[in-house]
Amino acid sequence: MTEPPQTTTQHAFIALAPPDDAKNELAHALSPAYAAHPDLRWNRIEDWHITLAFLGELPVRTVQRLRSPLADLAAVRPSLELALIGGGHFDERVLWSGIEGDLDGLHELAEAVRERVRDCGVDFAERPLRPHLTLARARRYDNASVTAAAACLDGFTGRLWRTERLHLVGSTTRGHAGPRRYQDIDAWPLAAGREHPGPKPPQTAVLEHQDGSAPR
């Protein structure tokens, strides 16, 4: 296979993904919002993810260089127990579902991922981690649909699930015809779950509704 030229670029990020049954559970809870707000720019369910590091636009060769270090990291990092919970919004523009469970472990994993990326000499915007699942974005003229859709998730608590893989995700390369789509470049199994001495109350991510950064 011919290697892409250095000038070929793509958006890339490193993430975790809920299992299909957890996503379907959330999609079912979103059914009233889907019906009431069809004009929202809804993310495809297969694109739902928890971003650990957003890398932005990078040369394809640079993205490929991350595969081996991330594979090594996944092999020694424990899987995490997480759940999707409730909903909210950033600045009435971005709809999200929250995350609860082993948030300490999630932050540790995100920092370990970012350290690997830095060790590879890749520059990226290191925004603070605010664990969430982005569901939809409002269109320019719409200032009400996101808040109404978030209310549809009041009281929603999904089942607990274990993270299975660390995902390196990339977009179609710049210049590709049609809308930008994302797909796994690669994904690696995480190590077995860590052993806990006893039950631990789940942590819930608290997100700011007025967040100046662009969530991913």
MARMI-376404 format. One record per atom (N, C-alpha, C, CB): residue in one letter; x, y negated, z. Coordinates in pm, whole numbers, plus 32768, in hexadecimal, padded with zeros to 4 digits. Glycine has a CB too. Example, Ala and Ser with C-alpha at 12.3 -4.5 7.8 and 13.67 -1.06 7.14 Angstrom:
A85278239830CA84CE81C2830CA8528814A830CA846B81BF8389S850580E182C4S8557806A82CAS850A7FFD8313S8580803C823C
***
This chain:
M805480788000M800080008000M80587F848000M7FA17FFF807BT80397F257FABT80867EA97FA4T80687E52801CT80687E5E7F23E80CE7E1E805EE80BB7DC880D1E80817D4280A5E813E7DB4811CP80277D0780F6P7FF07C8580D1P805B7C1B80D7P7F7B7C60812CP80517BB58085P80B47B4A808CP80AB7B008110P80A07AE98018Q81197AC3813AQ811C7A7E81BBQ80B67A0E81C2Q81A77A4681D4T808E79D7814FT803079678150T7FA179958167T8039791C80CDT7F837A19815BT7EFC7A4B8176T7EE37A46820CT7EEB7ADD8140T7E727A088232T7E5779F482C0T7DCD7A2B82E4T7E60795F82E5Q7DB87A3B8366Q7D357A658398Q7D267A378428Q7D257AFF838FH7CA87A218451H7C8D7A0B84DEH7C9C7A918526H7BFE79CF84F3A7CD17A8E859EA7CE57B0985E9A7CCD7AF1867EA7D727B4285D1F7CA27B5B86C2F7C947B558753F7CA17BE1878AF7C0D7B15877CI7CB77BE9880DI7CC47C688854I7C517C7088B7I7D507C74889CA7C0D7CE288BBA7B8E7CE58903A7B6F7D708939A7B1E7CB788A9L7B067D74898DL7AC37DEE89B5L7A377DED8978L7ABD7DFB8A52A79FC7E618965A79757E69892CA791E7EC48982A797A7E9E889AP78A37E9989A1P78487EF389E8P78257F6B8991P77C87EA88A13P78027FDC89CEP77D5804F897FP774E8033893FP77CD80CD89D8D772B808488DCD76B1806A888FD7634806988E5D76A280D18822D762A80C48946D75AF80C78995D75A0804C89EDD75AB814589EBA760F80148A1DA76097F988A6BA75E07F238A12A76907F7B8AAFK76147F218996K75ED7EB78938K755A7EC58912K76457EBC88BAN752D7F3F88FEN74A07F5288DAN74437F28894BN74877FE488B6E746F7F4089C7E74217F168A3CE74117E7F8A3EE74657F468ABDL747E7E378A21L74787DA58A1DL74267D7689A5L75057D698A16A74377DB68932A73EA7D8F88BBA73547D9E88D5A74137DE48842H732D7E08891DH72A07E1A893FH726E7DA68995H728A7EA18988A72BF7D7D89F8A72987D0D8A4DA728F7C8B89FEA72FB7CFC8ABFL72DA7C838991L72DA7C0B893DL72687C0988D7L735E7BFF88F4S721B7C7488CES71B47C7D8867S71587C038862S71617CF9887DP71267BD188D6P70D17B5A88D0P711A7AE0889AP709A7B3C895BA719B7AD288BBA71E87A608889A72007A6B87F3A726F7A5588D3Y721D7AE587C3Y722D7AF98732Y71AE7ACC86E8Y724B7B8E8713A713A7AF3871EA70BC7AD486DCA709B7A3F86E3A704B7B24871AA70BA7A018755A709479758769A70F57912872BA7088795787FCH7172793B8716H71D978DD86E7H722979198673H723878B7875BP71E779368603P722D79758593P7295791B8551P71CA79A0852CD728D78978568D72EA783B8527D73707830856FD72AB77B3851CL737B786985E6L73FE786B8627L745F78BD85D2L73F478A686B7R74DE789A85D9R754578E78592R756D795C85EBR75C3788E856DW751F79C885E2W75337A3C8638W75AE7A8A860CW74B67A978637N76037AAD866CN76747B06864EN763F7B938631N76D97B0986C5R767F7BD785D5R765D7C6285BCR76807CB58639R76A77C99853FI762C7D15865AI76437D6586D2I76CA7DAD86CCI75D17DCB86E5E76F57DD48653E77767E188648E77EC7DBB8661E77837E5685BFD77D27D368664D783C7CD58680D78407CAB8712D782A7C5C8628W77E77CDF8766W77E87CB887F3W78677CEB8836W776B7CEF883BH78AA7C93887FH792A7CB688BCH79477C588930H799C7CB28855I79A27C828984I79D47C2E89F3I7A637C0989CEI79CD7C7A8A7FT7A777B8C89A9T7AFB7B61897AT7B5C7B5489EFT7AF17ADC892FL7BD27B9189DFL7C3E7B848A41L7CA47B1C8A17L7C837C0B8A56A7CBB7B108995A7D187AAC8960A7CED7A8A88D2A7DAD7AE08963F7CCC7A0B88BBF7CA979DF8833F7D2779A587F4F7C3479758835L7D5079DF8787L7DD179BD874BL7DC6795686DDL7E137A388715G7D4F794186A6G7D3D78DE863CG7D6E791285B6G7D86785E865FE7D8E78B6855DE7DB878D784D5E7E4D78F884D4E7D9978628473L7E6D797384AAL7EF779A184AAL7F1679E78426L7F117A008522P7F9679E683FEP7FBB7A3A838CP7F9B7ACC83A8P80517A29836BV7F6B7B138343V7F477B9F8355V7FBD7BF08389V7F157BDA82D1R80357BD58359R80AB7C1F8388R80C17C09841DR81277BF6833AT80A57B92844ET80B57B7684DDT80517BC7852ET80A57AE084FBV7FD67BCC84FEV7F6F7C1B8543V7F997CAE8547V7EE67C0B84FDQ7FC97CE284D8Q7FF27D6E84D3Q80647D8C8536Q801D7D938446R80B77D288550R81297D3B85AAR80FC7D54863AR81857CC185A5L807F7D33865AL804D7D4486E2L801F7DD486FDL7FDC7CE586FAR80107E258697R7FD17EA686A9R80207F018708R7FC17EEA8623S80A07F0F86F5S80EE7F698749S80F27F3C87DBS817B7F758713P810E7EBA87F8P810D7E8F8884P80867EA188C8P81377DFF888DL80197E8A887FL7F947E9988BCL7F737F2D88D2L7F297E588863A7F9F7F838878A7F8B8012888CA7FD28041890BA7FBD80628812D804C8013891ED809880388996D805280048A15D81288000898FL801A7F8B8A0DL7FD67F528A81L7F587FA28AA3L7FB27EBF8A66A7F087FC28A3EA7E8B800A8A56A7EA680918A99A7E3F802089D3A7F1480CF8A77A7F3481558AACA7F4B81558B42A7FAE818C8A66V7F6A80E18B7CV7F8980DC8C0CV7F2680888C5BV801480A68C21R7EC3804B8C18R7E627FF98C5FR7DE480498C7AR7E407F7A8C0EP7DB080448CF5P7D3880938D16P7CBC805B8CD3P7D2480998DADS7C5C80B28CB5S7BDA80838C87S7B94803C8CFBS7B8480F98C51L7B327FEB8CDBL7AED7F988D3DL7A587FB88D3DL7B047F038D21E7A187FA88DAFE79877FB98DB8E79467F308DB6E795F80088E39L78F47F178D4FL78B67E958D3AL78227EA88D1CL78FB7E498CC6A77D97E398D1CA774C7E3A8CF5A772A7DB08CBCA76EF7E5C8D6FL76C47DAD8C69L768F7D2F8C34L761F7D018C90L765C7D408BA2I76197C7E8CA8I75B57C4B8D05I75887BC08CDBI75ED7C488D94G75057BAC8CD9G74CA7B288CC4G74F57AE48C44G74EB7AD18D36G74DD7A638C40G75017A128BCDG751379818BF3G749A7A1F8B60G755279368B9EG756778A88BB5G759578678B34G75CE78908C25H75C777EE8B42H75EF77A58AC9H766277468AE7H757877578A90F76AD77278A80F771176BE8A84F76D876448A3AF779976EE8A44D76C775D78A82D769F75588A46D7622756389F0D770F752289F2E75C775C08A11E754B75D289C6E756475F88935E74F7755489CDR75DE76288917R76027648888DR762576DB8879R767675F38861V7658771C88E0V768877A588D4V764377FC893EV772377AD88E3L760278668911L75BC78C38969L76197936898EL753C78F88927W761C795A8A0EW767179C88A3AW76297A208AA0W76F379928A75S765E7A998AAFS763A7AF08B20S76B37AF98B7BS760B7B7E8AEFG76997B008BFDG77067B038C5DG773D7B908C71G76D87ACB8CE2I77AB7B968CBCI77F17C148CD9I77FE7C238D70I787E7C188C94E77E57C9B8DA2E78027CB88E2EE784A7D3E8E36E777F7CBB8E83G787F7D598EADG78CD7DD48EC1G79597DB48EEFG78D17E268E40D79BB7DFB8EB9D7A477DEB8EE2D7A857D728E9CD7A997E6B8EC3L7A5F7CFB8EC9L7A927C828E89L7B247C698EABL7A3E7C098EB3D7B517C938F22D7BE07C878F40D7C327CD78EDAD7BFF7CB98FD1G7C067D528EC1G7C4C7DA48E5FG7C447D698DD3G7C137E2F8E5FL7BD37D2A8DB3L7BC47CEC8D30L7C257C788D1FL7B347CBA8D1CH7C347C258D85H7C937BB78D7FH7D227BEC8D77H7C837B5B8DF9E7D407C578DC1E7DC77C918DBBE7DE57CC58D2EE7DD57D048E22L7D837D078CF1L7D967D3A8C6AL7DAB7CC98C07L7D207D908C41A7D5B7C608C14A7D697BEE8BB8A7DF37BB08BC3A7CFD7B858BD5E7E267BA18C3DE7EAB7B668C4DE7F167BC28C14E7EC77B498CE1A7F077C468C28A7F687CA48BF0A7F677C9E8B57A7F4B7D348C20V7EF07C938B1CV7EE47C868A8AV7F2A7C078A5BV7E507C858A5FR7F117B9A8A9DR7F4A7B198A74R7FE37B1B8A82R7F0E7AA68AC7E80137B5F8AEAE80A47B698AFBE80E37BB68A86E80C67BAF8B81R80A27C208A59R80D67C6B89E6R80D87C138968R80807CE889CCV806F7BC48958V806A7B6C88E2V80D97B0488E9V7FE07B2688D9R80ED7ACA8960R815A7A69896FR81E17AA98955R81587A2B89FBD81F37B258985D82727B6B8971D82907B8388DED82717BEF89BCC82267B87888DC82377B9887FCC82527B1387B5C81BB7BDA87C0G825B7AA68802G82777A2487C7G820279E6877FG82E87A2F876AV81887A0F87A2V811079DC8760V80D5796B87B5V80A77A4D874AD80C678F7877BD8089788687C0D7FF1788C87B0D80BF77FF8789F7FAA7872881EF7F1878708818F7EE578158887F7EDC79008826A7E6A77E7887AA7E2F778E88DDA7E0577E18957A7DB4774088A2E7E4677CC89C7E7E2C781E8A3DE7DBF77DE8A93E7EAE78308A90R7D4377F18A67R7CD177BF8AB4R7CBA78188B2ER7C5277B98A5DP7C8877DF8B9CP7C6678348C10P7C00789E8BE8P7C2F77DE8C85L7C0E79158C20L7BB079808C02L7B2C79678C4BL7BEC7A0A8C2AR7ABF79608C00R7A3879578C36R79EB79CE8BFER79F278CD8C12P79E87A3E8C45P79B17AB98C0CP791E7AA98BE4P79BF7B2C8C6FH79017AC18B66H78787AB78B33H78707AFC8AACH784C7A238B27L77F67B108A80L77DB7B4B89FEL778D7AE389AEL778A7BD38A0BT77C97AAC8945T77867A4688F4T771D7A89889CT77EB79F8889EL76A37A5288A0L76327A8F8859L76027A3D87E2L75BF7AA388B9A760479B987EEA75CD79658783A75FF78D78792A753379698783R75F5788C8725R761577FE8725R75A277B086E6R769977E386D9A758D77398718A752276E586E2A754D76A38660A74F9767A8748R74ED768A860AR7508763A8594R750F75A885BBR749D76528526R754775578565R756874CD8587R74F0747E85B9R75A27487850FY747C74978580Y7405744785A1Y73B9747D861AY73A87442852AD73E174EF8650D7393753786B4D73CE7522873FD738E75CD8693N738474DE8797N73B474C3881FN7363750B888AN73B1742E883AA730A75678861A72B275A488C3A72B3763D88C2A7228757588ADS72D3767A8851S72C1770B8845S731D775B88A0S72D7773587B6V7399772D88B1V73F8777A8901V73CB77828993V7483773B88F8T73A0771389CBT737477168A58T72F8776D8A68T735976888A8BA729E77678A07A722677BB8A0EA724A784D8A02A71C1779489A2A72A8786D89A9A72D278F88999A7317792C8A16A732F79068921A736678D78A58A73A979018AD3A734479288B3FA740478918B07A72D378E18B42A726D78FF8BA6A7233798B8B94A71FD78988BA0C723979C08B19C72067A488AFFC72597AB28B45C72047A638A69L72D47A8F8B6EL732B7AEF8BB1L732A7ADF8C48L73B87AE18B7DD72D47A878C7DD72C97A798D0ED72A47B018D4AD725F7A0C8D34G72F27B2C8DABG72D67BAA8DEEG730E7C258DA9G72457BB98DFCF734C7C128D33F73847C878CEEF74047CB68D33F73A07C668C5AT740A7D368D53T74837D748D87T74977DF88D3DT747B7D8A8E22G75027E028CF1G751D7E7B8CA6G75617EE48CFCG75737E5C8C2ER75687F5A8CC6R75A77FC88D0FR763F7FB48D12R758480508CCEL767F7FF48D74L77117FF48D7AL774A804E8D0DL774180228E05W77B880268CD3W77FC80768C6EW789380618C7BW77CB80508BDER78DD80C08C44R796F80B78C49R79A6808C8BC2R79AC813E8C72T7A0580318BC7T7A48800A8B4CT7A9680818B16T7AA77F908B64E7A9380928A94E7AD481078A59E7B5380E48A0CE7A74814D89FDR7B52807289C6R7BC18052896DR7BE37FBE8975R7BA0807988DCL7C5E7FA08955L7C8C7F18893FL7C897F0188A8L7D1C7F01897BH7C497E95887DH7C337E7D87EFH7C857E0487BEH7B9D7E6687D3L7CCA7E16874FL7D057DA78705L7CAB7D90868DL7D9B7DC686D9V7C6C7D1B8688V7C047CFE8625V7C357C9085C8V7B7F7CD6866BG7C177C9F8549G7C3E7C3984E8G7BCC7C1B8489G7CB77C65849AS7BCE7BA28452S7B697B7A83F1S7B957BA18365S7B507AE283F9T7B387B948307T7B5F7B9A827CT7BC57B2B8264T7AE47B8B821DT7C237B44820CT7C8D7AE281F5T7C567A6581B3T7CFC7B1E81A0R7C9A79F881C7R7C707978818DR7C6A798580F5R7CD0790581B7G7C03794D80BCG7BF27954802CG7B9879C68000G7C7779617FE9H7B717A1E8060H7B167A8B8041H7A8C7A538022H7B107AF080B5A7A4C7A887FBBA79C67A597F96A79617A838000A799E7A8F7F0CG78FB7A2F8017G78917A4F8074G78B17A238102G78767AE38073P78547A3D8161P78687A1181EBP78DB7A5B822DP77E87A25823DR791A7A18828ER79877A5882D9R794E7ACA832ER79D079F08333R798A7B3E8323R79627BB18373R79D97BE083C5R792B7C228319Y79BA7C1F8436Y7A237C53848DY7A1A7CEB8494Y7A187C17851AQ7A8E7D29849EQ7A937DBA84B0Q7B137DDE84FBQ7A8C7E048428D7B117E548538D7B887E82857FD7BFD7E93851ED7B6C7F0585C8I7C6E7E588543I7CEC7E798500I7D207EFC8539I7D557E078512D7D107F0985BED7D337F848602D7CF37F80868CD7DCE7F96860CA7CE87FF486CAA7CB47FFD8753A7CF780748797A7C17800D8754W7D1580638819W7D6280C88861W7D1B80EE88E2W7DF28095887FP7D1381708902P7CD2819A897FP7D1C816189F8P7CCC82348987L7CCE81348A59L7D07810B8AD9L7D1D81868B30L7CAC80A48B20A7D7581788B92A7D9181E88BECA7D1582068C40A7E0A81C88C47A7D1882738C8AA7CA6829A8CDDA7C89822E8D44A7CC283218D23G7C0D822A8D74G7BE481C48DD5G7C3381CD8E55G7B5181D18DF3R7C48815A8E92R7C9181578F11R7C3D81948F80R7CB980C88F36E7C7F81CF8FE2E7C38820A9052E7C2481A190BFE7C858284908AH7BA9819790F1H7B89813A915CH7B75818691DEH7B0C80E69139P7BA2814F924EP7B90819492CEP7AFF819C92F8P7BDF81509338G7AA8814A92C2G7A1C814B92E8G79CE80EC9292G7A0A8128937BP794980E692A4P78F8808C9252P79237FFB9264P7865809A9276K791D7FB091F9K79457F2491FBK78D67ED291BDK79CC7F0E91B2P78A57E6991FFP783A7E1A91C4P78677DDF913FP780F7DAA9224P780F7DE290DAP78367DAC9058P78487D16905FP77CE7DCF8FEFQ78A77CE4900FQ78BC7C559002Q78717C268F86Q79537C338FF9T78407BAD8F8BT77FA7B738F19T78447AF88EEAT77687B508F3DA785B7AF18E68A789E7A7C8E30A78407A058E38A78CA7A968D9DV787079968E6DV7824791A8E73V785978BF8E06V782D78D78EFFL780578A18DA3L782E78508D31L77F477C58D3EL780178918CADE784077658D12E781176DC8D0FE77B676C98C98E788776798D0AH7742768C8CADH76E776748C3FH771575FE8BE9H765A76598C73Q776575A68C21Q779875358BD6Q782E75488BC6Q777774AD8C1DD7855759C8B6AD78E075C08B57D7912757C8AD8D78F2765A8B4EG797775288AE8G79A874DE8A76G79F175308A10G79FF74748AA3S7A2575A88A36S7A7075F989D7S7A117646897FS7AD076598A20A7A447670890BA79F376BF88AFA79FC775188D4A7A1F76A9881CP7990778C890CP799678178936P799E787388BFP791F7839898AR79D778EB88D8R79E4794F886CR79A379D18899R7A7979668846
***
